[in-house]
Amino acid sequence: MTGVLQARERPLAWVDSAKKDFMAFPKMVQKDMGNALGLAQFGGKHPHAKPWKGEGAGVLEIVEAHAGNAYRAIYTVRFPEMVYVLHAFQKKSPHGIKTAQSDIELLGKRLKAAQEDYLRLVKTQGKG
């Protein structure tokens, strides 16, 4: 077959409680965000995915609204062999659209944990 691009699927890794938190979302939100994460695994970007401000390139967020609530999943595509889901949460900021400082700090810690995990992975596979 010609003209078809075959991308290699990158595994999806969940940092800390991100998967448990994601699984607590309404099923429709899980489905929509799951599609976006699936695209990321093949190198694509869902229309609802946008850059996350504050952590630099390669960190994105998916925002879904459901029944008057906002849900977010933040992931990184910085690492060539893996997509890491860093944080999943229901937006409950007391300051309008601004994300709570505790979520921002947690995201930074989880991004560092993802980087350490990835470096261990590369080292054990002899790629580094």
N, CA, C and O atoms as a Tinker XYZ file with bonds, in Angstrom:
   512  protein
     1  N      0.854000   -1.186000    0.000000    73     2
     2  CA     0.000000    0.000000    0.000000    64     1     3
     3  C      0.889000    1.234000    0.000000    63     2     4     5
     4  O      1.797000    1.343000    0.824000    81     3
     5  N      0.645000    2.141000   -0.890000    73     3     6
     6  CA     1.460000    3.348000   -0.967000    64     5     7
     7  C      0.685000    4.551000   -0.457000    63     6     8     9
     8  O     -0.546000    4.561000   -0.450000    81     7
     9  N      1.427000    5.562000   -0.032000    73     7    10
    10  CA     0.812000    6.790000    0.425000    64     9    11
    11  C      0.282000    6.742000    1.852000    63    10    12    13
    12  O     -0.349000    7.696000    2.306000    81    11
    13  N      0.527000    5.651000    2.562000    73    11    14
    14  CA     0.045000    5.532000    3.932000    64    13    15
    15  C      1.233000    5.618000    4.871000    63    14    16    17
    16  O      2.181000    4.842000    4.754000    81    15
    17  N      1.183000    6.548000    5.789000    73    15    18
    18  CA     2.244000    6.711000    6.773000    64    17    19
    19  C      1.976000    5.787000    7.950000    63    18    20    21
    20  O      0.912000    5.862000    8.565000    81    19
    21  N      2.904000    4.937000    8.264000    73    19    22
    22  CA     2.782000    4.029000    9.400000    64    21    23
    23  C      3.624000    4.569000   10.549000    63    22    24    25
    24  O      4.852000    4.510000   10.499000    81    23
    25  N      2.983000    5.085000   11.568000    73    23    26
    26  CA     3.693000    5.594000   12.741000    64    25    27
    27  C      3.773000    4.488000   13.783000    63    26    28    29
    28  O      2.859000    3.674000   13.918000    81    27
    29  N      4.875000    4.472000   14.513000    73    27    30
    30  CA     5.037000    3.496000   15.589000    64    29    31
    31  C      4.380000    4.039000   16.847000    63    30    32    33
    32  O      4.586000    5.190000   17.232000    81    31
    33  N      3.585000    3.186000   17.475000    73    31    34
    34  CA     2.882000    3.585000   18.693000    64    33    35
    35  C      3.847000    3.648000   19.870000    63    34    36    37
    36  O      4.585000    2.700000   20.137000    81    35
    37  N      3.828000    4.781000   20.569000    73    35    38
    38  CA     4.617000    4.914000   21.793000    64    37    39
    39  C      3.749000    4.485000   22.969000    63    38    40    41
    40  O      2.566000    4.823000   23.015000    81    39
    41  N      4.316000    3.748000   23.919000    73    39    42
    42  CA     3.532000    3.362000   25.101000    64    41    43
    43  C      3.095000    4.584000   25.895000    63    42    44    45
    44  O      3.730000    5.638000   25.857000    81    43
    45  N      2.000000    4.413000   26.609000    73    43    46
    46  CA     1.461000    5.446000   27.475000    64    45    47
    47  C      1.792000    5.075000   28.912000    63    46    48    49
    48  O      1.483000    3.969000   29.356000    81    47
    49  N      2.418000    5.990000   29.639000    73    47    50
    50  CA     2.762000    5.758000   31.047000    64    49    51
    51  C      2.044000    6.799000   31.893000    63    50    52    53
    52  O      1.935000    7.964000   31.513000    81    51
    53  N      1.560000    6.358000   33.038000    73    51    54
    54  CA     0.822000    7.229000   33.954000    64    53    55
    55  C      1.706000    7.519000   35.165000    63    54    56    57
    56  O      2.259000    6.594000   35.761000    81    55
    57  N      1.844000    8.780000   35.530000    73    55    58
    58  CA     2.682000    9.178000   36.650000    64    57    59
    59  C      1.818000    9.289000   37.909000    63    58    60    61
    60  O      0.793000    9.971000   37.933000    81    59
    61  N      2.275000    8.592000   38.950000    73    59    62
    62  CA     1.646000    8.642000   40.266000    64    61    63
    63  C      0.158000    8.310000   40.162000    63    62    64    65
    64  O     -0.188000    7.256000   39.628000    81    63
    65  N     -0.730000    9.171000   40.652000    73    63    66
    66  CA    -2.163000    8.852000   40.690000    64    65    67
    67  C     -2.915000    9.323000   39.443000    63    66    68    69
    68  O     -4.146000    9.331000   39.444000    81    67
    69  N     -2.209000    9.716000   38.381000    73    67    70
    70  CA    -2.875000   10.269000   37.201000    64    69    71
    71  C     -3.914000    9.304000   36.618000    63    70    72    73
    72  O     -4.997000    9.736000   36.224000    81    71
    73  N     -3.602000    8.018000   36.559000    73    71    74
    74  CA    -4.559000    7.073000   35.968000    64    73    75
    75  C     -5.791000    6.917000   36.855000    63    74    76    77
    76  O     -6.915000    6.912000   36.355000    81    75
    77  N     -5.593000    6.792000   38.141000    73    75    78
    78  CA    -6.717000    6.672000   39.075000    64    77    79
    79  C     -7.605000    7.916000   38.982000    63    78    80    81
    80  O     -8.831000    7.808000   38.961000    81    79
    81  N     -6.990000    9.076000   38.927000    73    79    82
    82  CA    -7.741000   10.326000   38.831000    64    81    83
    83  C     -8.499000   10.407000   37.500000    63    82    84    85
    84  O     -9.650000   10.842000   37.460000    81    83
    85  N     -7.850000    9.986000   36.422000    73    83    86
    86  CA    -8.470000    9.965000   35.097000    64    85    87
    87  C     -9.671000    9.027000   35.075000    63    86    88    89
    88  O    -10.704000    9.351000   34.488000    81    87
    89  N     -9.540000    7.870000   35.708000    73    87    90
    90  CA   -10.619000    6.884000   35.716000    64    89    91
    91  C    -11.825000    7.345000   36.539000    63    90    92    93
    92  O    -12.903000    6.759000   36.428000    81    91
    93  N    -11.661000    8.376000   37.354000    73    91    94
    94  CA   -12.777000    8.936000   38.116000    64    93    95
    95  C    -13.583000    9.941000   37.293000    63    94    96    97
    96  O    -14.657000   10.364000   37.720000    81    95
    97  N    -13.080000   10.326000   36.123000    73    95    98
    98  CA   -13.802000   11.247000   35.253000    64    97    99
    99  C    -15.051000   10.549000   34.700000    63    98   100   101
   100  O    -15.106000    9.320000   34.656000    81    99
   101  N    -16.045000   11.328000   34.281000    73    99   102
   102  CA   -17.198000   10.729000   33.600000    64   101   103
   103  C    -16.753000    9.941000   32.362000    63   102   104   105
   104  O    -15.774000   10.305000   31.710000    81   103
   105  N    -17.466000    8.875000   32.045000    73   103   106
   106  CA   -17.078000    7.985000   30.936000    64   105   107
   107  C    -16.901000    8.735000   29.619000    63   106   108   109
   108  O    -15.968000    8.441000   28.873000    81   107
   109  N    -17.768000    9.692000   29.317000    73   107   110
   110  CA   -17.658000   10.432000   28.061000    64   109   111
   111  C    -16.371000   11.257000   28.025000    63   110   112   113
   112  O    -15.740000   11.366000   26.974000    81   111
   113  N    -15.981000   11.828000   29.141000    73   111   114
   114  CA   -14.733000   12.596000   29.225000    64   113   115
   115  C    -13.548000   11.644000   29.037000    63   114   116   117
   116  O    -12.601000   11.962000   28.318000    81   115
   117  N    -13.603000   10.484000   29.682000    73   115   118
   118  CA   -12.539000    9.486000   29.514000    64   117   119
   119  C    -12.387000    9.098000   28.048000    63   118   120   121
   120  O    -11.273000    8.994000   27.534000    81   119
   121  N    -13.509000    8.887000   27.387000    73   119   122
   122  CA   -13.479000    8.475000   25.972000    64   121   123
   123  C    -12.840000    9.558000   25.102000    63   122   124   125
   124  O    -11.951000    9.273000   24.300000    81   123
   125  N    -13.297000   10.798000   25.266000    73   123   126
   126  CA   -12.765000   11.888000   24.451000    64   125   127
   127  C    -11.282000   12.127000   24.720000    63   126   128   129
   128  O    -10.495000   12.296000   23.789000    81   127
   129  N    -10.908000   12.140000   25.996000    73   127   130
   130  CA    -9.500000   12.346000   26.334000    64   129   131
   131  C     -8.660000   11.141000   25.921000    63   130   132   133
   132  O     -7.509000   11.292000   25.510000    81   131
   133  N     -9.233000    9.957000   26.030000    73   131   134
   134  CA    -8.524000    8.752000   25.599000    64   133   135
   135  C     -8.192000    8.802000   24.120000    63   134   136   137
   136  O     -7.111000    8.375000   23.715000    81   135
   137  N     -9.110000    9.320000   23.301000    73   135   138
   138  CA    -8.833000    9.484000   21.875000    64   137   139
   139  C     -7.679000   10.454000   21.646000    63   138   140   141
   140  O     -6.817000   10.219000   20.798000    81   139
   141  N     -7.670000   11.542000   22.406000    73   139   142
   142  CA    -6.593000   12.529000   22.276000    64   141   143
   143  C     -5.250000   11.924000   22.680000    63   142   144   145
   144  O     -4.236000   12.167000   22.025000    81   143
   145  N     -5.241000   11.135000   23.759000    73   143   146
   146  CA    -3.996000   10.491000   24.194000    64   145   147
   147  C     -3.547000    9.447000   23.165000    63   146   148   149
   148  O     -2.351000    9.282000   22.924000    81   147
   149  N     -4.496000    8.756000   22.569000    73   147   150
   150  CA    -4.163000    7.791000   21.520000    64   149   151
   151  C     -3.494000    8.457000   20.333000    63   150   152   153
   152  O     -2.534000    7.920000   19.782000    81   151
   153  N     -3.986000    9.617000   19.934000    73   151   154
   154  CA    -3.341000   10.362000   18.851000    64   153   155
   155  C     -1.909000   10.735000   19.225000    63   154   156   157
   156  O     -1.000000   10.643000   18.400000    81   155
   157  N     -1.717000   11.157000   20.470000    73   155   158
   158  CA    -0.374000   11.530000   20.926000    64   157   159
   159  C      0.574000   10.336000   20.847000    63   158   160   161
   160  O      1.754000   10.500000   20.539000    81   159
   161  N      0.066000    9.143000   21.122000    73   159   162
   162  CA     0.914000    7.950000   21.071000    64   161   163
   163  C      1.442000    7.693000   19.656000    63   162   164   165
   164  O      2.500000    7.085000   19.491000    81   163
   165  N      0.722000    8.147000   18.650000    73   163   166
   166  CA     1.152000    7.967000   17.262000    64   165   167
   167  C      1.763000    9.231000   16.665000    63   166   168   169
   168  O      1.957000    9.327000   15.453000    81   167
   169  N      2.065000   10.207000   17.537000    73   167   170
   170  CA     2.739000   11.418000   17.079000    64   169   171
   171  C      1.815000   12.530000   16.625000    63   170   172   173
   172  O      2.282000   13.549000   16.115000    81   171
   173  N      0.509000   12.356000   16.801000    73   171   174
   174  CA    -0.441000   13.382000   16.397000    64   173   175
   175  C     -0.824000   14.298000   17.541000    63   174   176   177
   176  O     -0.387000   14.123000   18.679000    81   175
   177  N     -1.646000   15.274000   17.217000    73   175   178
   178  CA    -2.124000   16.222000   18.224000    64   177   179
   179  C     -3.611000   16.444000   17.993000    63   178   180   181
   180  O     -4.025000   16.891000   16.923000    81   179
   181  N     -4.402000   16.132000   18.996000    73   179   182
   182  CA    -5.847000   16.306000   18.947000    64   181   183
   183  C     -6.191000   17.796000   18.918000    63   182   184   185
   184  O     -5.465000   18.599000   19.504000    81   183
   185  N     -7.282000   18.186000   18.248000    73   183   186
   186  CA    -7.662000   19.603000   18.222000    64   185   187
   187  C     -7.911000   20.206000   19.608000    63   186   188   189
   188  O     -7.767000   21.416000   19.782000    81   187
   189  N     -8.279000   19.387000   20.592000    73   187   190
   190  CA    -8.501000   19.908000   21.943000    64   189   191
   191  C     -7.218000   19.975000   22.767000    63   190   192   193
   192  O     -7.241000   20.481000   23.889000    81   191
   193  N     -6.111000   19.481000   22.242000    73   191   194
   194  CA    -4.828000   19.528000   22.964000    64   193   195
   195  C     -4.147000   20.862000   22.664000    63   194   196   197
   196  O     -4.063000   21.296000   21.515000    81   195
   197  N     -3.670000   21.491000   23.723000    73   195   198
   198  CA    -2.975000   22.769000   23.545000    64   197   199
   199  C     -1.762000   22.800000   24.465000    63   198   200   201
   200  O     -1.723000   22.082000   25.464000    81   199
   201  N     -0.778000   23.620000   24.138000    73   199   202
   202  CA     0.415000   23.690000   24.992000    64   201   203
   203  C      0.064000   24.126000   26.412000    63   202   204   205
   204  O     -0.761000   25.014000   26.627000    81   203
   205  N      0.716000   23.475000   27.371000    73   203   206
   206  CA     0.571000   23.852000   28.782000    64   205   207
   207  C      1.592000   24.934000   29.050000    63   206   208   209
   208  O      2.783000   24.741000   28.808000    81   207
   209  N      1.141000   26.062000   29.545000    73   207   210
   210  CA     2.054000   27.175000   29.801000    64   209   211
   211  C      2.814000   26.939000   31.097000    63   210   212   213
   212  O      2.227000   26.545000   32.105000    81   211
   213  N      4.099000   27.177000   31.068000    73   211   214
   214  CA     4.888000   27.125000   32.286000    64   213   215
   215  C      5.923000   26.024000   32.344000    63   214   216   217
   216  O      6.870000   26.122000   33.124000    81   215
   217  N      5.779000   24.976000   31.545000    73   215   218
   218  CA     6.751000   23.882000   31.590000    64   217   219
   219  C      7.525000   23.740000   30.283000    63   218   220   221
   220  O      8.333000   22.822000   30.143000    81   219
   221  N      7.294000   24.620000   29.340000    73   219   222
   222  CA     8.032000   24.599000   28.088000    64   221   223
   223  C      7.446000   23.642000   27.062000    63   222   224   225
   224  O      6.368000   23.079000   27.250000    81   223
   225  N      8.178000   23.476000   25.987000    73   223   226
   226  CA     7.722000   22.674000   24.850000    64   225   227
   227  C      7.506000   21.209000   25.227000    63   226   228   229
   228  O      8.181000   20.664000   26.100000    81   227
   229  N      6.550000   20.595000   24.546000    73   227   230
   230  CA     6.319000   19.168000   24.714000    64   229   231
   231  C      5.402000   18.789000   25.856000    63   230   232   233
   232  O      5.204000   17.599000   26.102000    81   231
   233  N      4.832000   19.758000   26.567000    73   231   234
   234  CA     3.860000   19.486000   27.627000    64   233   235
   235  C      2.535000   20.073000   27.149000    63   234   236   237
   236  O      2.436000   21.266000   26.861000    81   235
   237  N      1.523000   19.217000   27.072000    73   235   238
   238  CA     0.231000   19.631000   26.535000    64   237   239
   239  C     -0.896000   19.303000   27.493000    63   238   240   241
   240  O     -0.755000   18.453000   28.373000    81   239
   241  N     -2.011000   19.982000   27.314000    73   239   242
   242  CA    -3.189000   19.701000   28.122000    64   241   243
   243  C     -4.378000   19.467000   27.205000    63   242   244   245
   244  O     -4.486000   20.048000   26.125000    81   243
   245  N     -5.261000   18.604000   27.668000    73   243   246
   246  CA    -6.534000   18.363000   27.013000    64   245   247
   247  C     -7.586000   18.876000   27.985000    63   246   248   249
   248  O     -7.577000   18.519000   29.163000    81   247
   249  N     -8.481000   19.701000   27.497000    73   247   250
   250  CA    -9.543000   20.247000   28.335000    64   249   251
   251  C    -10.875000   19.772000   27.779000    63   250   252   253
   252  O    -11.149000   19.937000   26.591000    81   251
   253  N    -11.697000   19.189000   28.624000    73   251   254
   254  CA   -13.029000   18.725000   28.232000    64   253   255
   255  C    -14.052000   19.280000   29.215000    63   254   256   257
   256  O    -13.827000   19.282000   30.425000    81   255
   257  N    -15.165000   19.746000   28.689000    73   255   258
   258  CA   -16.272000   20.214000   29.521000    64   257   259
   259  C    -17.359000   19.144000   29.507000    63   258   260   261
   260  O    -17.649000   18.547000   28.470000    81   259
   261  N    -17.950000   18.913000   30.666000    73   259   262
   262  CA   -19.026000   17.937000   30.777000    64   261   263
   263  C    -19.924000   18.308000   31.948000    63   262   264   265
   264  O    -19.456000   18.465000   33.076000    81   263
   265  N    -21.215000   18.448000   31.674000    73   263   266
   266  CA   -22.215000   18.731000   32.713000    64   265   267
   267  C    -21.828000   19.931000   33.583000    63   266   268   269
   268  O    -22.013000   19.912000   34.799000    81   267
   269  N    -21.296000   20.962000   32.951000    73   267   270
   270  CA   -20.944000   22.173000   33.678000    64   269   271
   271  C    -19.618000   22.130000   34.407000    63   270   272   273
   272  O    -19.271000   23.080000   35.109000    81   271
   273  N    -18.872000   21.050000   34.257000    73   271   274
   274  CA   -17.565000   20.920000   34.901000    64   273   275
   275  C    -16.465000   20.884000   33.851000    63   274   276   277
   276  O    -16.712000   20.522000   32.701000    81   275
   277  N    -15.260000   21.256000   34.241000    73   275   278
   278  CA   -14.102000   21.221000   33.348000    64   277   279
   279  C    -13.114000   20.181000   33.856000    63   278   280   281
   280  O    -12.814000   20.122000   35.048000    81   279
   281  N    -12.615000   19.366000   32.938000    73   279   282
   282  CA   -11.656000   18.316000   33.269000    64   281   283
   283  C    -10.404000   18.540000   32.436000    63   282   284   285
   284  O    -10.469000   18.960000   31.281000    81   283
   285  N     -9.257000   18.246000   33.053000    73   283   286
   286  CA    -7.984000   18.433000   32.352000    64   285   287
   287  C     -7.106000   17.203000   32.521000    63   286   288   289
   288  O     -7.071000   16.580000   33.582000    81   287
   289  N     -6.413000   16.878000   31.469000    73   287   290
   290  CA    -5.362000   15.859000   31.508000    64   289   291
   291  C     -4.133000   16.507000   30.894000    63   290   292   293
   292  O     -4.201000   17.087000   29.810000    81   291
   293  N     -3.020000   16.406000   31.586000    73   291   294
   294  CA    -1.781000   17.025000   31.120000    64   293   295
   295  C     -0.773000   15.912000   30.866000    63   294   296   297
   296  O     -0.570000   15.031000   31.701000    81   295
   297  N     -0.150000   15.972000   29.697000    73   295   298
   298  CA     0.780000   14.921000   29.307000    64   297   299
   299  C      1.993000   15.521000   28.620000    63   298   300   301
   300  O      1.991000   16.687000   28.226000    81   299
   301  N      3.029000   14.706000   28.483000    73   299   302
   302  CA     4.224000   15.177000   27.790000    64   301   303
   303  C      4.617000   14.211000   26.677000    63   302   304   305
   304  O      4.512000   12.991000   26.805000    81   303
   305  N      5.070000   14.808000   25.589000    73   303   306
   306  CA     5.574000   14.059000   24.431000    64   305   307
   307  C      7.061000   14.374000   24.228000    63   306   308   309
   308  O      7.587000   14.202000   23.129000    81   307
   309  N      7.725000   14.826000   25.268000    73   307   310
   310  CA     9.141000   15.195000   25.174000    64   309   311
   311  C     10.062000   14.012000   24.913000    63   310   312   313
   312  O     11.159000   14.182000   24.381000    81   311
   313  N      9.630000   12.835000   25.279000    73   311   314
   314  CA    10.512000   11.675000   25.235000    64   313   315
   315  C     10.155000   10.795000   24.034000    63   314   316   317
   316  O      8.996000   10.410000   23.880000    81   315
   317  N     11.126000   10.473000   23.188000    73   315   318
   318  CA    10.825000    9.790000   21.931000    64   317   319
   319  C     10.244000    8.378000   22.064000    63   318   320   321
   320  O      9.627000    7.884000   21.120000    81   319
   321  N     10.423000    7.734000   23.184000    73   319   322
   322  CA     9.955000    6.354000   23.327000    64   321   323
   323  C      8.699000    6.213000   24.187000    63   322   324   325
   324  O      8.210000    5.098000   24.369000    81   323
   325  N      8.164000    7.314000   24.721000    73   323   326
   326  CA     7.081000    7.195000   25.701000    64   325   327
   327  C      6.259000    8.481000   25.752000    63   326   328   329
   328  O      6.786000    9.577000   25.563000    81   327
   329  N      4.954000    8.330000   26.010000    73   327   330
   330  CA     4.081000    9.461000   26.318000    64   329   331
   331  C      3.701000    9.308000   27.783000    63   330   332   333
   332  O      3.183000    8.265000   28.184000    81   331
   333  N      3.950000   10.325000   28.578000    73   331   334
   334  CA     3.639000   10.286000   30.008000    64   333   335
   335  C      2.426000   11.167000   30.306000    63   334   336   337
   336  O      2.399000   12.341000   29.938000    81   335
   337  N      1.418000   10.590000   30.979000    73   335   338
   338  CA     0.299000   11.381000   31.479000    64   337   339
   339  C      0.719000   11.833000   32.879000    63   338   340   341
   340  O      0.917000   11.015000   33.777000    81   339
   341  N      0.847000   13.131000   33.043000    73   339   342
   342  CA     1.399000   13.684000   34.271000    64   341   343
   343  C      0.336000   13.967000   35.333000    63   342   344   345
   344  O      0.578000   13.776000   36.525000    81   343
   345  N     -0.827000   14.417000   34.904000    73   343   346
   346  CA    -1.826000   14.860000   35.871000    64   345   347
   347  C     -3.198000   14.843000   35.208000    63   346   348   349
   348  O     -3.332000   15.174000   34.030000    81   347
   349  N     -4.204000   14.459000   35.966000    73   347   350
   350  CA    -5.593000   14.500000   35.513000    64   349   351
   351  C     -6.412000   15.040000   36.675000    63   350   352   353
   352  O     -6.338000   14.526000   37.791000    81   351
   353  N     -7.186000   16.068000   36.408000    73   351   354
   354  CA    -7.937000   16.668000   37.503000    64   353   355
   355  C     -9.155000   17.413000   36.997000    63   354   356   357
   356  O     -9.225000   17.831000   35.842000    81   355
   357  N    -10.117000   17.565000   37.903000    73   355   358
   358  CA   -11.281000   18.393000   37.628000    64   357   359
   359  C    -10.915000   19.807000   38.042000    63   358   360   361
   360  O    -10.438000   20.029000   39.154000    81   359
   361  N    -11.132000   20.738000   37.174000    73   359   362
   362  CA   -10.777000   22.138000   37.428000    64   361   363
   363  C    -11.704000   22.708000   38.486000    63   362   364   365
   364  O    -12.918000   22.776000   38.297000    81   363
   365  N    -11.114000   23.116000   39.600000    73   363   366
   366  CA   -11.894000   23.690000   40.705000    64   365   367
   367  C    -11.181000   24.914000   41.273000    63   366   368   369
   368  O    -11.115000   25.087000   42.490000    81   367
   369  N    -10.660000   25.741000   40.418000    73   367   370
   370  CA    -9.916000   26.902000   40.884000    64   369   371
   371  C    -10.838000   27.925000   41.543000    63   370   372   373
   372  O    -11.906000   28.232000   41.015000    81   371
   373  N    -10.426000   28.449000   42.694000    73   371   374
   374  CA   -11.222000   29.506000   43.331000    64   373   375
   375  C    -11.016000   30.858000   42.649000    63   374   376   377
   376  O    -11.658000   31.840000   43.023000    81   375
   377  N    -10.130000   30.921000   41.655000    73   375   378
   378  CA    -9.796000   32.187000   41.000000    64   377   379
   379  C    -10.160000   32.185000   39.522000    63   378   380   381
   380  O     -9.320000   32.520000   38.686000    81   379
   381  N    -11.372000   31.822000   39.186000    73   379   382
   382  CA   -11.816000   31.861000   37.798000    64   381   383
   383  C    -11.111000   30.827000   36.938000    63   382   384   385
   384  O    -11.120000   29.637000   37.254000    81   383
   385  N    -10.493000   31.288000   35.838000    73   383   386
   386  CA    -9.883000   30.349000   34.897000    64   385   387
   387  C     -8.467000   29.928000   35.308000    63   386   388   389
   388  O     -7.906000   29.005000   34.718000    81   387
   389  N     -7.905000   30.571000   36.281000    73   387   390
   390  CA    -6.536000   30.271000   36.705000    64   389   391
   391  C     -6.457000   28.897000   37.369000    63   390   392   393
   392  O     -7.316000   28.531000   38.171000    81   391
   393  N     -5.407000   28.140000   37.020000    73   391   394
   394  CA    -5.183000   26.822000   37.618000    64   393   395
   395  C     -4.602000   26.991000   39.014000    63   394   396   397
   396  O     -3.747000   27.848000   39.237000    81   395
   397  N     -5.064000   26.177000   39.948000    73   395   398
   398  CA    -4.593000   26.252000   41.332000    64   397   399
   399  C     -3.087000   26.020000   41.408000    63   398   400   401
   400  O     -2.545000   25.178000   40.692000    81   399
   401  N     -2.425000   26.761000   42.268000    73   399   402
   402  CA    -0.976000   26.644000   42.447000    64   401   403
   403  C     -0.573000   25.229000   42.831000    63   402   404   405
   404  O      0.476000   24.747000   42.405000    81   403
   405  N     -1.396000   24.557000   43.634000    73   403   406
   406  CA    -1.066000   23.183000   44.047000    64   405   407
   407  C     -1.014000   22.245000   42.839000    63   406   408   409
   408  O     -0.183000   21.338000   42.800000    81   407
   409  N     -1.892000   22.455000   41.853000    73   407   410
   410  CA    -1.856000   21.638000   40.636000    64   409   411
   411  C     -0.615000   21.948000   39.805000    63   410   412   413
   412  O     -0.016000   21.042000   39.226000    81   411
   413  N     -0.230000   23.204000   39.745000    73   411   414
   414  CA     0.960000   23.606000   38.993000    64   413   415
   415  C      2.219000   22.992000   39.615000    63   414   416   417
   416  O      3.081000   22.475000   38.904000    81   415
   417  N      2.318000   23.051000   40.936000    73   415   418
   418  CA     3.474000   22.470000   41.628000    64   417   419
   419  C      3.524000   20.955000   41.464000    63   418   420   421
   420  O      4.592000   20.387000   41.235000    81   419
   421  N      2.377000   20.304000   41.579000    73   419   422
   422  CA     2.306000   18.857000   41.401000    64   421   423
   423  C      2.744000   18.465000   39.997000    63   422   424   425
   424  O      3.455000   17.476000   39.819000    81   423
   425  N      2.329000   19.223000   39.018000    73   423   426
   426  CA     2.706000   18.951000   37.636000    64   425   427
   427  C      4.222000   19.015000   37.461000    63   426   428   429
   428  O      4.810000   18.154000   36.807000    81   427
   429  N      4.853000   20.030000   38.043000    73   427   430
   430  CA     6.310000   20.153000   37.949000    64   429   431
   431  C      7.025000   18.953000   38.556000    63   430   432   433
   432  O      7.993000   18.451000   37.984000    81   431
   433  N      6.558000   18.495000   39.706000    73   431   434
   434  CA     7.154000   17.317000   40.354000    64   433   435
   435  C      6.971000   16.071000   39.504000    63   434   436   437
   436  O      7.890000   15.261000   39.377000    81   435
   437  N      5.798000   15.917000   38.926000    73   435   438
   438  CA     5.533000   14.730000   38.114000    64   437   439
   439  C      6.303000   14.749000   36.796000    63   438   440   441
   440  O      6.679000   13.695000   36.282000    81   439
   441  N      6.537000   15.928000   36.253000    73   439   442
   442  CA     7.348000   16.016000   35.045000    64   441   443
   443  C      8.780000   15.568000   35.344000    63   442   444   445
   444  O      9.397000   14.872000   34.537000    81   443
   445  N      9.300000   15.964000   36.493000    73   443   446
   446  CA    10.643000   15.516000   36.900000    64   445   447
   447  C     10.663000   14.001000   37.107000    63   446   448   449
   448  O     11.623000   13.334000   36.722000    81   447
   449  N      9.614000   13.463000   37.711000    73   447   450
   450  CA     9.526000   12.011000   37.916000    64   449   451
   451  C      9.475000   11.278000   36.581000    63   450   452   453
   452  O     10.090000   10.222000   36.432000    81   451
   453  N      8.753000   11.823000   35.612000    73   451   454
   454  CA     8.675000   11.212000   34.285000    64   453   455
   455  C     10.046000   11.221000   33.617000    63   454   456   457
   456  O     10.431000   10.240000   32.980000    81   455
   457  N     10.779000   12.311000   33.756000    73   455   458
   458  CA    12.106000   12.397000   33.160000    64   457   459
   459  C     13.046000   11.375000   33.792000    63   458   460   461
   460  O     13.808000   10.715000   33.085000    81   459
   461  N     12.999000   11.238000   35.112000    73   459   462
   462  CA    13.831000   10.242000   35.793000    64   461   463
   463  C     13.463000    8.832000   35.352000    63   462   464   465
   464  O     14.346000    8.004000   35.130000    81   463
   465  N     12.166000    8.551000   35.224000    73   463   466
   466  CA    11.723000    7.241000   34.764000    64   465   467
   467  C     12.222000    6.970000   33.352000    63   466   468   469
   468  O     12.695000    5.874000   33.051000    81   467
   469  N     12.113000    7.966000   32.499000    73   467   470
   470  CA    12.551000    7.793000   31.114000    64   469   471
   471  C     14.060000    7.547000   31.034000    63   470   472   473
   472  O     14.508000    6.701000   30.261000    81   471
   473  N     14.831000    8.267000   31.816000    73   471   474
   474  CA    16.278000    8.064000   31.815000    64   473   475
   475  C     16.634000    6.652000   32.297000    63   474   476   477
   476  O     17.557000    6.031000   31.770000    81   475
   477  N     15.900000    6.142000   33.300000    73   475   478
   478  CA    16.098000    4.747000   33.739000    64   477   479
   479  C     15.761000    3.765000   32.620000    63   478   480   481
   480  O     16.479000    2.789000   32.402000    81   479
   481  N     14.683000    4.028000   31.925000    73   479   482
   482  CA    14.249000    3.176000   30.804000    64   481   483
   483  C     15.310000    3.124000   29.722000    63   482   484   485
   484  O     15.662000    2.050000   29.234000    81   483
   485  N     15.812000    4.279000   29.353000    73   483   486
   486  CA    16.837000    4.360000   28.301000    64   485   487
   487  C     18.096000    3.627000   28.749000    63   486   488   489
   488  O     18.707000    2.896000   27.968000    81   487
   489  N     18.479000    3.823000   29.993000    73   487   490
   490  CA    19.693000    3.185000   30.512000    64   489   491
   491  C     19.553000    1.659000   30.518000    63   490   492   493
   492  O     20.484000    0.956000   30.126000    81   491
   493  N     18.396000    1.137000   30.961000    73   491   494
   494  CA    18.220000   -0.319000   31.013000    64   493   495
   495  C     18.119000   -0.926000   29.616000    63   494   496   497
   496  O     18.458000   -2.093000   29.423000    81   495
   497  N     17.657000   -0.146000   28.646000    73   495   498
   498  CA    17.561000   -0.671000   27.291000    64   497   499
   499  C     18.840000   -0.437000   26.504000    63   498   500   501
   500  O     18.941000   -0.819000   25.338000    81   499
   501  N     19.827000    0.199000   27.155000    73   499   502
   502  CA    21.115000    0.417000   26.508000    64   501   503
   503  C     21.086000    1.450000   25.404000    63   502   504   505
   504  O     21.909000    1.404000   24.490000    81   503
   505  N     20.147000    2.386000   25.475000    73   503   506
   506  CA    20.034000    3.401000   24.430000    64   505   507
   507  C     20.726000    4.692000   24.803000    63   506   508   509
   508  O     20.766000    5.625000   24.001000    81   507
   509  N     21.272000    4.765000   26.009000    73   507   510
   510  CA    21.849000    6.043000   26.427000    64   509   511
   511  C     23.233000    5.998000   26.690000    63   510   512
   512  O     23.826000    7.015000   27.049000    81   511
